[in-house]
């Protein structure tokens, strides 16, 4: 086998593994998450989204999709905010308290009863994400968790869980993005039908 064939074989295996994982996505949990997001939108509440690393990128992307990708002409829009998108504020809280508190401090500033926090963590054990969820609960928000691996602490801590049963971080992140797009398209269609 040549080096090119070996790389091609590895690439094909990754794609095959992702395709298999798609059949294990937690689609049965999607309607409850859609309902929580629609309820927040109807009530003029905010949706906050957070994560670390690749999950932070997914969080930013999902905020974009909620604020633009779900829009239907003449219908109320989402009010989504990325807790990972204000770098100076993240650095200030991290420096002046701890990195573990950087997201929770923003939750304390902004979250009100009826808001939704979507917390994304591949491992489900990111301390700053867990603290954000705890703060959101304390302020009366509904919490949604996207996890992988065993689900970690986050899976049991949130009100609604979208758990991806994979031990591969890259595949968990792929699946989370697909779930975000699934939510976006489903929400847009629900809004259009109102």
N, C-alpha and C positions, 0 to 999 in steps of 0.2 A: 504494500500500500504506500503510495506517495504521500508526502507531507500535505499536499493539496487535498488529496482524497480523505486523509485523516481529519483535516479541518472541516471539510464538507460533511463528513460523517458525524462529527461532533455537533455541527450546526443543525443538521437534520434531526439528531437526537433531542436537542434542546426544544426545537419546534414541536416534535412529537410529544414530548413531555408536557409542554404548555397546552397543546390540543387536548391531551388527556385530562389535564387539570380543569379545563373549561367545563367538563361534564360534572365536576364536583363543586362548582360555584354555589354559594348559598342562596339560590334564587327564591326559595320559599320565604326567606327573610326580607326580600326586597319590598313587597307591598307595605309592610309596616313602616319601613324607612321612608318610602315614598309618601305615605300618609302623614308621617311626622313632619316632613319637609313641606308638604302642601299646607298643613295646618299652620305652620309658622308663616308661610307666605300669605295665606288668607288673613291672618291676624296682624300682618305688618311687622312681624318679629324678625330678628336677625338669625342668620345661619353662620356660625363660626367654624372654621376648619383649621386643623393643625396636624403636624407630624415632624419628623426629623429626617435629614438626608434625602433619600429618594422619596420617602413619604411626605416630606415637606414640598417637594416638586409636585407630587400628586395632589397635595392639598391646594397649592396655588392653581394648578390646572383645574381642579374641581370648582374652585371659587369662580374662575373665569367661565366655566361651563354653566354654573348656576346663574351668574349675572348676565350672560349673553346667550348661551346655547339653549336656555329654556324659554327665551322670550317669545311671546305670541302677541302680535299687534293688538292693541286695545285691552290687553289683560295686565293685571298687577304683576310686577316683576319681583324677583327674589332680591333680598338685601343680604348678600353674602360677603363675609370678611375673612381674609386669610390672616391668622395670627402669626404666620411665619413671614409675612411680606414686608414688615416694617423693621428692617435690619437695625437702624439706630436704636429703636425701642428694645428689640431683643438683646442687643449688646449692653444697653444701659441696665436692664433688669438683671442680666447675667453677671455683670460686673458688680453691681451694687447689692445684689442679694446672692443668688446662686443660679446656675444654668437650670437647675431643677425647678426653680420658681418662675422662670422667664415667661412661660405661657400662662401660668395660673394668675400672675399679676395682671396680665391683660384681660383675662376673664373677669377678674375682680373689678376692673375699670368699666367693662362694657356689657357683660352678660346680665340679662334680666329674665324674670320668669316667662316661660313660653318660648324663649329662644332655643335654638338647637346647636349643639356642639358636635361636629364630626371629628373624631380623633383617629388618626391613622398611625399604626405602629406595626411593622412586620412581626416583631417579636412579641408585641403586646406588653412589653416590660420597660418601655422608655419612661424614666422617672418624671421628666417634665410633662409628658403627655398624661400620665396618671394624675399628677397634681392638677393639671388643667381640668380633667374630668371631675375630680373631687370638688374643685372650686365651682364648676358649672352646676353640679348637683346642689351645692350649698346655696346657689342663687336661683334655683328653681328651673333650670334648663333641662331639656330632654337631651340625652347623650346617645350618640351612635359611635360604635367602634368598628374599625376595619383592621383585622389582624391576620396573621399567618401562623406557622409553626403550631404550637399547642394553644395559641390564643393568649398565653401569658395572663397577667393580672387584669389586663384591660378587658378581655372577653367577659369576665364575670362582673366587672365594675360598671359597665355601660347598661343603659336601658335596652338598647337594640344592638345586636351583634351581626356583623357580616364577616364571618371567619372563613379564611381560605386554607384548606387542609394541605399545606405544602411545607416541606422543610428547606426549600430553596428560596433564598431572599429575592433573587431576580424574578423568579416565577410568581412569588407572592406580589411583588410590585406590579408585574404585568397584569395579574388578576385584579388587583385593586383598581388599576386604570380602567380595565374593562367594566368593572362594577360601577365606577364613576360615570362612564359613558352610558351604561345601561340605565342608571338612575336619571341621567340628563335626558335621554330620549324618552323614557317613560314619563317623566315629569312634563316634558314639552307636550306630549300627546294628551296627557290628562288635563293640562291647562287649556289646550285648544278645544277640548271637549266640554269645558265648563259652560 
